[in-house]
């Protein structure tokens, strides 16, 4: 189901920029669109040509990446399955199917398809990469690392370096992740990989710099990403994060509005709402928060893709605690990576189940990930439990890594640290008074 035009129109109305629709449609006519049309035309005359179906599926995957519209992945799946009906030994079609299922958060079937592709072609580095990606998402980190090791033995490319960077980031190695992403960008440009792939690596590099608190380098990378891929929504949202951290709120708002007009993602609407809340425009904030729920629950596909985002959103904004906790528990049963434990911990905390929240956040921190959001959640959970030394430790670590990690929660972390220090001062004063 290709639902993005309908959702985009709704978002444009909410943003007050509905007149932008014609320009947007023109901007989205790309080389990939031409390739899709080319394969469609040929397939009308050659209905049993496996190679044409494979090319069609490949083009649809690229379109899905360019636009962020998961409907293209559904169409790609149909084309690739038709490829396999006509040519069952097509390892590339199996690998592509693995990537489609991974992108739709169907991780178990993604791993199955990737392993079948490897059985047919043990030299396919991308198949090992997709297998590693699927394993990573369900928390099988050792197995993912082994798959990536095979991948790197076979090929050092944009795709292999960027995947390895993701694992290093999860293990708390920001410097290693940044170095690998720089190699990924260079390799992608040298090999003339699709512009969206290079832009994605540049955006991811910006995210690593932002996570480490380096706004200057993050800004450079985000700007490069939407120069590489014109109108790249990820680059726009990344730069919006930087502008918000720089307290250039009007610019941040405009950038998020542009990103939402291209692709209505719940996290963009939530971030825009938080900006409006920060500057006191509460009605506009409420409109964006309503949009988060609307987009997140638009259809069954969205509910599969955005359960985690909705669970975070409800906990972040003290909304629907029962529903948020149910979504978080569903995510844990489904994925079991460190962020599944984190979103569960955060929802348990907001529901008052502090002991269970502490157990979950300990699981979220097991890899040594250096993420300010994880440390903030850990700090607030320990604060709720009255474990003030641990609360101080984690909140301080969050702000030390990135003092701009969130437009609202960075300030909350600072306020809570002051409360802890004031409480410590009162305890010390009372002890001195008792001694006297």
C-alpha positions as a Markdown table, in Angstrom:
| # | Residue | x | y | z |
|---|---|---|---|---|
| 1 | Unk | 0.0 | 0.0 | 0.0 |
| 2 | Unk | 1.5 | 3.3 | -1.1 |
| 3 | Unk | 0.1 | 5.7 | 1.5 |
| 4 | Unk | 2.6 | 8.5 | 1.6 |
| 5 | Unk | 0.9 | 11.1 | -0.8 |
| 6 | Unk | -2.3 | 11.0 | 1.4 |
| 7 | Unk | -0.3 | 11.4 | 4.6 |
| 8 | Unk | 1.9 | 14.1 | 3.1 |
| 9 | Unk | -1.2 | 16.1 | 2.1 |
| 10 | Unk | -2.6 | 15.9 | 5.6 |
| 11 | Unk | 0.8 | 17.0 | 7.1 |
| 12 | Unk | 1.0 | 19.9 | 4.7 |
| 13 | Unk | -2.5 | 21.0 | 5.8 |
| 14 | Unk | -1.4 | 20.8 | 9.4 |
| 15 | Unk | 1.8 | 22.7 | 8.7 |
| 16 | Unk | 0.0 | 25.4 | 6.7 |
| 17 | Unk | 2.0 | 24.8 | 3.6 |
| 18 | Unk | -0.5 | 22.9 | 1.4 |
| 19 | Unk | 0.4 | 25.1 | -1.6 |
| 20 | Unk | 3.8 | 23.3 | -1.6 |
| 21 | Unk | 2.3 | 20.1 | -3.0 |
| 22 | Unk | 3.0 | 20.8 | -6.8 |
| 23 | Unk | 6.6 | 21.7 | -6.1 |
| 24 | Unk | 7.0 | 18.6 | -4.0 |
| 25 | Unk | 5.7 | 16.4 | -6.7 |
| 26 | Unk | 8.2 | 17.8 | -9.2 |
| 27 | Unk | 11.1 | 17.5 | -6.8 |
| 28 | Unk | 10.2 | 13.8 | -6.3 |
| 29 | Unk | 10.5 | 13.0 | -10.0 |
| 30 | Unk | 14.0 | 11.4 | -10.0 |
| 31 | Unk | 16.3 | 9.2 | -12.0 |
| 32 | Unk | 14.8 | 6.3 | -9.9 |
| 33 | Unk | 11.3 | 7.2 | -11.0 |
| 34 | Unk | 12.5 | 7.0 | -14.6 |
| 35 | Unk | 14.0 | 3.6 | -14.0 |
| 36 | Unk | 10.8 | 2.3 | -12.4 |
| 37 | Unk | 8.8 | 3.5 | -15.4 |
| 38 | Unk | 11.3 | 1.9 | -17.7 |
| 39 | Unk | 10.9 | -1.5 | -16.0 |
| 40 | Unk | 7.2 | -1.2 | -15.9 |
| 41 | Unk | 7.1 | -0.6 | -19.7 |
| 42 | Unk | 9.3 | -3.5 | -20.4 |
| 43 | Unk | 7.4 | -5.9 | -18.1 |
| 44 | Unk | 4.2 | -5.2 | -20.0 |
| 45 | Unk | 5.8 | -6.9 | -23.0 |
| 46 | Unk | 8.0 | -9.5 | -21.2 |
| 47 | Unk | 5.9 | -10.9 | -18.4 |
| 48 | Unk | 8.3 | -13.9 | -17.8 |
| 49 | Unk | 11.6 | -12.1 | -17.7 |
| 50 | Unk | 13.2 | -12.7 | -14.2 |
| 51 | Unk | 15.9 | -10.2 | -14.7 |
| 52 | Unk | 13.4 | -7.4 | -15.4 |
| 53 | Unk | 11.5 | -8.2 | -12.3 |
| 54 | Unk | 14.7 | -8.1 | -10.3 |
| 55 | Unk | 15.7 | -4.8 | -11.8 |
| 56 | Unk | 12.2 | -3.5 | -11.0 |
| 57 | Unk | 12.4 | -4.6 | -7.4 |
| 58 | Unk | 15.8 | -3.1 | -7.0 |
| 59 | Unk | 14.6 | 0.3 | -8.3 |
| 60 | Unk | 11.6 | 0.1 | -6.0 |
| 61 | Unk | 13.9 | -0.5 | -3.0 |
| 62 | Unk | 16.0 | 2.6 | -4.0 |
| 63 | Unk | 12.8 | 4.6 | -4.2 |
| 64 | Unk | 11.7 | 3.5 | -0.8 |
| 65 | Unk | 15.1 | 4.6 | 0.6 |
| 66 | Unk | 14.9 | 8.0 | -1.2 |
| 67 | Unk | 11.4 | 8.8 | 0.0 |
| 68 | Unk | 11.1 | 6.8 | 3.2 |
| 69 | Unk | 7.8 | 5.5 | 2.0 |
| 70 | Unk | 7.5 | 1.8 | 3.1 |
| 71 | Unk | 4.8 | 1.2 | 0.4 |
| 72 | Unk | 7.6 | 0.9 | -2.1 |
| 73 | Unk | 9.0 | -2.0 | -0.1 |
| 74 | Unk | 5.7 | -3.9 | -0.4 |
| 75 | Unk | 5.8 | -3.5 | -4.2 |
| 76 | Unk | 9.5 | -4.5 | -4.3 |
| 77 | Unk | 8.6 | -7.7 | -2.4 |
| 78 | Unk | 6.0 | -8.6 | -5.0 |
| 79 | Unk | 8.5 | -8.1 | -7.8 |
| 80 | Unk | 11.3 | -10.0 | -6.1 |
| 81 | Unk | 9.0 | -13.0 | -5.3 |
| 82 | Unk | 8.0 | -13.0 | -9.0 |
| 83 | Unk | 11.7 | -13.1 | -9.8 |
| 84 | Unk | 12.2 | -16.2 | -7.7 |
| 85 | Unk | 9.1 | -17.9 | -9.2 |
| 86 | Unk | 10.8 | -17.5 | -12.6 |
| 87 | Unk | 14.4 | -18.1 | -11.4 |
| 88 | Unk | 14.5 | -19.9 | -8.0 |
| 89 | Unk | 18.3 | -19.8 | -7.9 |
| 90 | Unk | 18.6 | -16.0 | -8.0 |
| 91 | Unk | 20.7 | -15.3 | -4.8 |
| 92 | Unk | 20.4 | -11.5 | -5.4 |
| 93 | Unk | 16.6 | -11.6 | -5.3 |
| 94 | Unk | 16.8 | -13.5 | -1.9 |
| 95 | Unk | 19.3 | -10.9 | -0.6 |
| 96 | Unk | 17.0 | -8.1 | -1.7 |
| 97 | Unk | 14.0 | -9.8 | -0.1 |
| 98 | Unk | 16.0 | -10.1 | 3.1 |
| 99 | Unk | 16.6 | -6.3 | 3.0 |
| 100 | Unk | 12.9 | -5.6 | 2.3 |
| 101 | Unk | 11.8 | -7.7 | 5.3 |
| 102 | Unk | 14.5 | -6.0 | 7.4 |
| 103 | Unk | 13.2 | -2.6 | 6.4 |
| 104 | Unk | 9.7 | -3.6 | 7.3 |
| 105 | Unk | 10.9 | -4.8 | 10.7 |
| 106 | Unk | 10.2 | -8.4 | 9.9 |
| 107 | Unk | 13.6 | -9.4 | 11.3 |
| 108 | Unk | 13.1 | -13.2 | 11.6 |
| 109 | Unk | 12.1 | -13.6 | 8.0 |
| 110 | Unk | 14.9 | -11.2 | 6.9 |
| 111 | Unk | 17.5 | -13.5 | 8.6 |
| 112 | Unk | 15.9 | -16.5 | 6.9 |
| 113 | Unk | 16.1 | -15.0 | 3.4 |
| 114 | Unk | 19.7 | -13.7 | 4.0 |
| 115 | Unk | 20.9 | -17.2 | 5.0 |
| 116 | Unk | 19.3 | -18.7 | 1.9 |
| 117 | Unk | 21.1 | -16.1 | -0.2 |
| 118 | Unk | 24.4 | -17.0 | 1.5 |
| 119 | Unk | 23.8 | -20.7 | 0.8 |
| 120 | Unk | 23.5 | -19.9 | -2.9 |
| 121 | Unk | 26.3 | -17.4 | -3.0 |
| 122 | Unk | 28.8 | -17.5 | -0.1 |
| 123 | Unk | 30.8 | -14.6 | -1.6 |
| 124 | Unk | 27.9 | -12.1 | -1.4 |
| 125 | Unk | 29.1 | -9.6 | 1.2 |
| 126 | Unk | 25.8 | -7.7 | 1.2 |
| 127 | Unk | 23.9 | -10.8 | 2.2 |
| 128 | Unk | 26.1 | -11.2 | 5.3 |
| 129 | Unk | 25.5 | -7.5 | 5.9 |
| 130 | Unk | 21.7 | -7.8 | 5.9 |
| 131 | Unk | 22.0 | -10.9 | 8.1 |
| 132 | Unk | 24.0 | -8.9 | 10.6 |
| 133 | Unk | 21.5 | -6.1 | 10.5 |
| 134 | Unk | 18.6 | -8.4 | 11.2 |
| 135 | Unk | 20.5 | -10.1 | 14.1 |
| 136 | Unk | 21.5 | -6.7 | 15.5 |
| 137 | Unk | 17.8 | -5.6 | 15.7 |
| 138 | Unk | 16.8 | -8.6 | 17.8 |
| 139 | Unk | 19.7 | -8.3 | 20.2 |
| 140 | Unk | 21.9 | -11.2 | 18.9 |
| 141 | Unk | 25.0 | -9.0 | 19.0 |
| 142 | Unk | 27.7 | -11.8 | 18.9 |
| 143 | Unk | 26.0 | -13.4 | 15.9 |
| 144 | Unk | 25.7 | -10.0 | 14.2 |
| 145 | Unk | 29.4 | -9.3 | 14.8 |
| 146 | Unk | 30.3 | -12.7 | 13.2 |
| 147 | Unk | 28.2 | -11.9 | 10.1 |
| 148 | Unk | 29.8 | -8.5 | 9.8 |
| 149 | Unk | 33.3 | -10.1 | 10.1 |
| 150 | Unk | 32.5 | -12.3 | 7.0 |
| 151 | Unk | 31.2 | -9.2 | 5.3 |
| 152 | Unk | 34.4 | -7.2 | 5.9 |
| 153 | Unk | 36.5 | -10.1 | 4.6 |
| 154 | Unk | 34.7 | -10.1 | 1.3 |
| 155 | Unk | 34.3 | -6.4 | 0.7 |
| 156 | Unk | 35.3 | -3.0 | 2.1 |
| 157 | Unk | 32.6 | -0.6 | 0.8 |
| 158 | Unk | 30.2 | 2.1 | 1.9 |
| 159 | Unk | 27.8 | -0.6 | 3.0 |
| 160 | Unk | 30.2 | -2.7 | 5.0 |
| 161 | Unk | 31.9 | 0.2 | 6.7 |
| 162 | Unk | 28.6 | 1.8 | 7.7 |
| 163 | Unk | 27.3 | -1.4 | 9.1 |
| 164 | Unk | 30.4 | -2.0 | 11.2 |
| 165 | Unk | 30.1 | 1.6 | 12.4 |
| 166 | Unk | 26.7 | 0.9 | 13.8 |
| 167 | Unk | 27.9 | -2.0 | 15.9 |
| 168 | Unk | 30.8 | 0.0 | 17.2 |
| 169 | Unk | 28.5 | 2.8 | 18.2 |
| 170 | Unk | 26.3 | 0.4 | 20.1 |
| 171 | Unk | 29.5 | -0.8 | 21.9 |
| 172 | Unk | 30.3 | 2.7 | 23.0 |
| 173 | Unk | 33.1 | 3.3 | 20.5 |
| 174 | Unk | 32.1 | 6.7 | 19.0 |
| 175 | Unk | 35.6 | 7.3 | 17.6 |
| 176 | Unk | 35.7 | 4.0 | 15.8 |
| 177 | Unk | 32.2 | 4.5 | 14.5 |
| 178 | Unk | 33.1 | 8.0 | 13.1 |
| 179 | Unk | 36.3 | 6.6 | 11.5 |
| 180 | Unk | 34.3 | 3.8 | 9.8 |
| 181 | Unk | 31.6 | 6.2 | 8.6 |
| 182 | Unk | 34.3 | 8.5 | 7.1 |
| 183 | Unk | 35.6 | 5.5 | 5.2 |
| 184 | Unk | 32.1 | 4.6 | 4.1 |
| 185 | Unk | 31.5 | 8.1 | 2.7 |
| 186 | Unk | 34.8 | 8.1 | 0.9 |
| 187 | Unk | 34.2 | 4.6 | -0.5 |
| 188 | Unk | 30.7 | 5.5 | -1.6 |
| 189 | Unk | 31.9 | 8.5 | -3.5 |
| 190 | Unk | 34.8 | 6.7 | -5.1 |
| 191 | Unk | 32.6 | 3.9 | -6.3 |
| 192 | Unk | 29.9 | 6.3 | -7.4 |
| 193 | Unk | 27.3 | 4.6 | -5.3 |
| 194 | Unk | 23.7 | 5.9 | -5.4 |
| 195 | Unk | 23.5 | 9.5 | -4.0 |
| 196 | Unk | 21.0 | 8.4 | -1.4 |
| 197 | Unk | 23.4 | 5.8 | 0.0 |
| 198 | Unk | 26.2 | 8.4 | 0.3 |
| 199 | Unk | 23.8 | 10.9 | 1.8 |
| 200 | Unk | 22.7 | 8.3 | 4.4 |
| 201 | Unk | 26.3 | 7.7 | 5.4 |
| 202 | Unk | 26.9 | 11.4 | 5.7 |
| 203 | Unk | 23.7 | 11.8 | 7.8 |
| 204 | Unk | 24.7 | 8.9 | 10.0 |
| 205 | Unk | 28.2 | 10.5 | 10.5 |
| 206 | Unk | 26.4 | 13.7 | 11.5 |
| 207 | Unk | 24.4 | 11.7 | 14.1 |
| 208 | Unk | 27.5 | 10.2 | 15.6 |
| 209 | Unk | 29.0 | 13.7 | 15.9 |
| 210 | Unk | 25.8 | 15.1 | 17.4 |
| 211 | Unk | 25.7 | 12.1 | 19.9 |
| 212 | Unk | 29.2 | 13.1 | 20.9 |
| 213 | Unk | 28.2 | 16.7 | 21.4 |
| 214 | Unk | 30.1 | 18.1 | 18.5 |
| 215 | Unk | 27.6 | 20.5 | 16.9 |
| 216 | Unk | 30.0 | 22.0 | 14.4 |
| 217 | Unk | 31.0 | 18.7 | 12.7 |
| 218 | Unk | 27.4 | 17.5 | 13.0 |
| 219 | Unk | 26.2 | 20.5 | 11.1 |
| 220 | Unk | 28.8 | 20.0 | 8.4 |
| 221 | Unk | 27.7 | 16.4 | 7.8 |
| 222 | Unk | 24.0 | 17.1 | 7.8 |
| 223 | Unk | 24.5 | 19.9 | 5.3 |
| 224 | Unk | 26.6 | 17.7 | 3.1 |
| 225 | Unk | 23.9 | 15.0 | 3.1 |
| 226 | Unk | 21.2 | 17.2 | 1.6 |
| 227 | Unk | 23.7 | 18.6 | -0.9 |
| 228 | Unk | 24.5 | 15.0 | -2.0 |
| 229 | Unk | 20.8 | 14.1 | -2.2 |
| 230 | Unk | 18.7 | 17.1 | -3.0 |
| 231 | Unk | 16.0 | 17.7 | -0.4 |
| 232 | Unk | 17.2 | 14.8 | 1.8 |
| 233 | Unk | 14.7 | 14.6 | 4.7 |
| 234 | Unk | 17.2 | 13.0 | 7.1 |
| 235 | Unk | 19.7 | 15.8 | 6.5 |
| 236 | Unk | 17.0 | 18.4 | 7.1 |
| 237 | Unk | 15.9 | 16.8 | 10.4 |
| 238 | Unk | 19.5 | 16.4 | 11.5 |
| 239 | Unk | 20.2 | 20.1 | 10.9 |
| 240 | Unk | 17.0 | 20.9 | 12.7 |
| 241 | Unk | 18.4 | 19.1 | 15.8 |
| 242 | Unk | 21.6 | 21.2 | 15.6 |
| 243 | Unk | 19.7 | 24.4 | 15.2 |
| 244 | Unk | 17.5 | 23.5 | 18.2 |
| 245 | Unk | 20.7 | 22.8 | 20.3 |
| 246 | Unk | 22.0 | 26.2 | 19.2 |
| 247 | Unk | 18.8 | 27.8 | 20.4 |
| 248 | Unk | 18.0 | 29.0 | 16.8 |
| 249 | Unk | 14.5 | 27.9 | 17.3 |
| 250 | Unk | 12.8 | 29.6 | 14.3 |
| 251 | Unk | 15.3 | 27.9 | 11.9 |
| 252 | Unk | 14.9 | 24.6 | 13.6 |
| 253 | Unk | 11.1 | 24.8 | 13.3 |
| 254 | Unk | 11.3 | 25.6 | 9.6 |
| 255 | Unk | 13.7 | 22.7 | 8.9 |
| 256 | Unk | 11.4 | 20.2 | 10.7 |
| 257 | Unk | 8.5 | 21.6 | 8.7 |
| 258 | Unk | 10.3 | 21.0 | 5.5 |
| 259 | Unk | 11.3 | 17.5 | 6.6 |
| 260 | Unk | 7.7 | 16.7 | 7.5 |
| 261 | Unk | 6.4 | 18.0 | 4.2 |
| 262 | Unk | 8.7 | 15.5 | 2.5 |
| 263 | Unk | 8.2 | 12.6 | 4.8 |
| 264 | Unk | 5.7 | 12.6 | 7.8 |
| 265 | Unk | 7.7 | 10.6 | 10.4 |
| 266 | Unk | 6.4 | 10.5 | 14.0 |
| 267 | Unk | 9.7 | 11.4 | 15.4 |
| 268 | Unk | 9.9 | 14.6 | 13.3 |
| 269 | Unk | 6.4 | 15.7 | 14.4 |
| 270 | Unk | 7.3 | 14.9 | 18.1 |
| 271 | Unk | 10.5 | 17.0 | 17.8 |
| 272 | Unk | 8.6 | 19.9 | 16.2 |
| 273 | Unk | 6.0 | 19.7 | 18.9 |
| 274 | Unk | 8.7 | 19.8 | 21.6 |
| 275 | Unk | 10.2 | 22.9 | 19.9 |
| 276 | Unk | 6.8 | 24.6 | 20.1 |
| 277 | Unk | 6.4 | 23.6 | 23.7 |
| 278 | Unk | 9.9 | 25.0 | 24.5 |
| 279 | Unk | 8.9 | 28.4 | 23.1 |
| 280 | Unk | 5.5 | 28.4 | 24.7 |
| 281 | Unk | 3.3 | 27.8 | 21.6 |
| 282 | Unk | 1.4 | 25.0 | 23.3 |
| 283 | Unk | -1.5 | 24.8 | 20.9 |
| 284 | Unk | 0.9 | 24.2 | 18.0 |
| 285 | Unk | 2.7 | 21.7 | 20.1 |
| 286 | Unk | -0.6 | 19.8 | 20.7 |
| 287 | Unk | -1.3 | 19.8 | 17.0 |
| 288 | Unk | 2.1 | 18.1 | 16.3 |
| 289 | Unk | 1.6 | 15.6 | 19.1 |
| 290 | Unk | -1.8 | 14.7 | 17.6 |
| 291 | Unk | 0.0 | 14.2 | 14.3 |
| 292 | Unk | 2.5 | 11.8 | 15.9 |
| 293 | Unk | -0.4 | 9.5 | 16.9 |
| 294 | Unk | -2.2 | 9.9 | 13.6 |
| 295 | Unk | 0.8 | 8.9 | 11.5 |
| 296 | Unk | 2.0 | 6.2 | 13.9 |
| 297 | Unk | -1.4 | 4.5 | 13.8 |
| 298 | Unk | -2.4 | 5.2 | 10.2 |
| 299 | Unk | -2.5 | 1.5 | 9.2 |
| 300 | Unk | -1.2 | -1.9 | 10.2 |
| 301 | Unk | 2.2 | -1.4 | 8.5 |
| 302 | Unk | 2.8 | 1.9 | 10.4 |
| 303 | Unk | 1.9 | 0.1 | 13.7 |
| 304 | Unk | 4.5 | -2.5 | 13.0 |
| 305 | Unk | 7.1 | 0.2 | 12.1 |
| 306 | Unk | 6.4 | 2.8 | 14.8 |
| 307 | Unk | 5.4 | 0.9 | 17.9 |
| 308 | Unk | 8.8 | 1.9 | 19.5 |
| 309 | Unk | 8.4 | 5.5 | 18.5 |
| 310 | Unk | 4.9 | 5.7 | 20.0 |
| 311 | Unk | 6.0 | 4.0 | 23.2 |
| 312 | Unk | 8.8 | 6.5 | 23.7 |
| 313 | Unk | 6.4 | 9.3 | 22.7 |
| 314 | Unk | 3.8 | 8.4 | 25.3 |
| 315 | Unk | 6.4 | 8.1 | 28.1 |
| 316 | Unk | 8.2 | 11.3 | 27.1 |
| 317 | Unk | 5.0 | 13.3 | 27.3 |
| 318 | Unk | 3.3 | 11.5 | 30.2 |
| 319 | Unk | 0.5 | 10.3 | 27.9 |
| 320 | Unk | -1.5 | 7.0 | 27.9 |
| 321 | Unk | 0.8 | 5.1 | 30.4 |
| 322 | Unk | -1.1 | 1.8 | 30.0 |
| 323 | Unk | -0.9 | 1.9 | 26.3 |
| 324 | Unk | 2.7 | 3.0 | 26.2 |
| 325 | Unk | 3.7 | 0.2 | 28.5 |
| 326 | Unk | 1.8 | -2.3 | 26.4 |
| 327 | Unk | 3.6 | -1.1 | 23.3 |
| 328 | Unk | 6.9 | -1.3 | 25.1 |
| 329 | Unk | 6.3 | -4.8 | 26.2 |
| 330 | Unk | 5.3 | -5.8 | 22.7 |
| 331 | Unk | 8.5 | -4.3 | 21.4 |
| 332 | Unk | 10.6 | -6.4 | 23.8 |
| 333 | Unk | 8.9 | -9.6 | 22.8 |
| 334 | Unk | 9.5 | -8.6 | 19.2 |
| 335 | Unk | 13.1 | -7.3 | 19.2 |
| 336 | Unk | 15.1 | -7.7 | 22.4 |
| 337 | Unk | 17.8 | -5.2 | 21.5 |
| 338 | Unk | 19.1 | -2.7 | 24.0 |
| 339 | Unk | 16.6 | 0.0 | 23.0 |
| 340 | Unk | 13.7 | -2.4 | 23.5 |
| 341 | Unk | 14.9 | -2.7 | 27.1 |
| 342 | Unk | 15.3 | 1.1 | 27.3 |
| 343 | Unk | 11.8 | 1.9 | 26.0 |
| 344 | Unk | 10.4 | -0.7 | 28.4 |
| 345 | Unk | 12.5 | 0.8 | 31.3 |
| 346 | Unk | 11.3 | 4.3 | 30.5 |
| 347 | Unk | 7.6 | 3.3 | 30.4 |
| 348 | Unk | 7.9 | 1.3 | 33.6 |
| 349 | Unk | 9.4 | 4.3 | 35.3 |
| 350 | Unk | 6.6 | 6.5 | 34.1 |
| 351 | Unk | 4.1 | 3.9 | 35.3 |
| 352 | Unk | 5.7 | 3.9 | 38.8 |
| 353 | Unk | 7.2 | 0.3 | 38.5 |
| 354 | Unk | 10.6 | 1.5 | 39.6 |
| 355 | Unk | 12.2 | -1.8 | 40.5 |
| 356 | Unk | 11.3 | -3.4 | 37.2 |
| 357 | Unk | 12.5 | -0.2 | 35.5 |
| 358 | Unk | 15.9 | -0.5 | 37.1 |
| 359 | Unk | 16.2 | -4.2 | 35.9 |
| 360 | Unk | 15.3 | -3.2 | 32.4 |
| 361 | Unk | 17.7 | -0.2 | 32.2 |
| 362 | Unk | 20.5 | -2.4 | 33.4 |
| 363 | Unk | 19.9 | -4.6 | 30.4 |
| 364 | Unk | 19.8 | -1.6 | 28.1 |
| 365 | Unk | 23.2 | -0.5 | 29.3 |
| 366 | Unk | 24.9 | -3.9 | 29.0 |
| 367 | Unk | 26.9 | -3.2 | 25.8 |
| 368 | Unk | 28.5 | 0.0 | 27.2 |
| 369 | Unk | 26.6 | 2.2 | 24.7 |
| 370 | Unk | 27.5 | 5.8 | 25.2 |
| 371 | Unk | 24.1 | 7.4 | 24.6 |
| 372 | Unk | 23.0 | 10.4 | 26.6 |
| 373 | Unk | 19.3 | 9.3 | 26.3 |
| 374 | Unk | 20.1 | 6.0 | 27.9 |
| 375 | Unk | 22.0 | 7.7 | 30.7 |
| 376 | Unk | 19.3 | 10.2 | 31.3 |
| 377 | Unk | 16.7 | 7.4 | 31.6 |
| 378 | Unk | 19.0 | 5.5 | 34.0 |
| 379 | Unk | 19.6 | 8.7 | 36.1 |
| 380 | Unk | 15.8 | 9.4 | 36.4 |
| 381 | Unk | 15.0 | 5.8 | 37.3 |
| 382 | Unk | 17.7 | 5.8 | 40.1 |
| 383 | Unk | 16.5 | 9.2 | 41.2 |
| 384 | Unk | 13.0 | 7.8 | 41.5 |
| 385 | Unk | 14.3 | 4.9 | 43.6 |
| 386 | Unk | 16.1 | 7.3 | 45.9 |
| 387 | Unk | 19.6 | 6.1 | 44.8 |
| 388 | Unk | 21.0 | 9.6 | 44.5 |
| 389 | Unk | 24.6 | 8.7 | 44.0 |
| 390 | Unk | 23.8 | 6.6 | 40.9 |
| 391 | Unk | 21.3 | 9.1 | 39.7 |
| 392 | Unk | 24.0 | 11.8 | 39.9 |
| 393 | Unk | 26.5 | 9.6 | 38.1 |
| 394 | Unk | 24.2 | 8.8 | 35.1 |
| 395 | Unk | 22.7 | 12.3 | 34.7 |
| 396 | Unk | 26.2 | 13.8 | 34.8 |
| 397 | Unk | 27.4 | 11.3 | 32.2 |
| 398 | Unk | 24.4 | 12.2 | 29.9 |
| 399 | Unk | 25.3 | 15.9 | 30.0 |
| 400 | Unk | 29.0 | 15.3 | 29.7 |
| 401 | Unk | 28.5 | 13.3 | 26.5 |
| 402 | Unk | 26.1 | 15.7 | 24.9 |
| 403 | Unk | 24.7 | 18.7 | 26.9 |
| 404 | Unk | 22.2 | 19.3 | 24.0 |
| 405 | Unk | 20.9 | 15.7 | 23.8 |
| 406 | Unk | 17.2 | 16.8 | 24.0 |
| 407 | Unk | 15.6 | 20.2 | 23.9 |
| 408 | Unk | 13.5 | 19.4 | 27.0 |
| 409 | Unk | 15.2 | 16.6 | 28.9 |
| 410 | Unk | 18.7 | 18.1 | 29.0 |
| 411 | Unk | 17.2 | 20.9 | 31.1 |
| 412 | Unk | 15.4 | 18.3 | 33.2 |
| 413 | Unk | 18.7 | 16.5 | 33.8 |
| 414 | Unk | 20.3 | 19.7 | 34.9 |
| 415 | Unk | 17.4 | 20.6 | 37.3 |
| 416 | Unk | 17.5 | 17.1 | 38.8 |
| 417 | Unk | 21.2 | 17.2 | 39.4 |
| 418 | Unk | 20.7 | 20.5 | 41.3 |
| 419 | Unk | 17.9 | 18.9 | 43.4 |
| 420 | Unk | 20.3 | 16.0 | 44.2 |
| 421 | Unk | 23.1 | 18.4 | 45.2 |
| 422 | Unk | 20.7 | 20.5 | 47.3 |
| 423 | Unk | 19.4 | 17.4 | 49.0 |
| 424 | Unk | 22.9 | 16.3 | 49.7 |
| 425 | Unk | 23.6 | 19.7 | 51.2 |
| 426 | Unk | 20.6 | 19.5 | 53.5 |
| 427 | Unk | 21.6 | 16.0 | 54.7 |
| 428 | Unk | 25.1 | 17.3 | 55.5 |
| 429 | Unk | 23.8 | 20.3 | 57.3 |
| 430 | Unk | 21.4 | 18.2 | 59.4 |
| 431 | Unk | 24.3 | 15.8 | 60.3 |
| 432 | Unk | 26.5 | 18.7 | 61.4 |
| 433 | Unk | 23.6 | 20.1 | 63.4 |
| 434 | Unk | 23.0 | 16.7 | 65.2 |
| 435 | Unk | 26.8 | 16.4 | 66.0 |
| 436 | Unk | 26.7 | 19.8 | 67.6 |
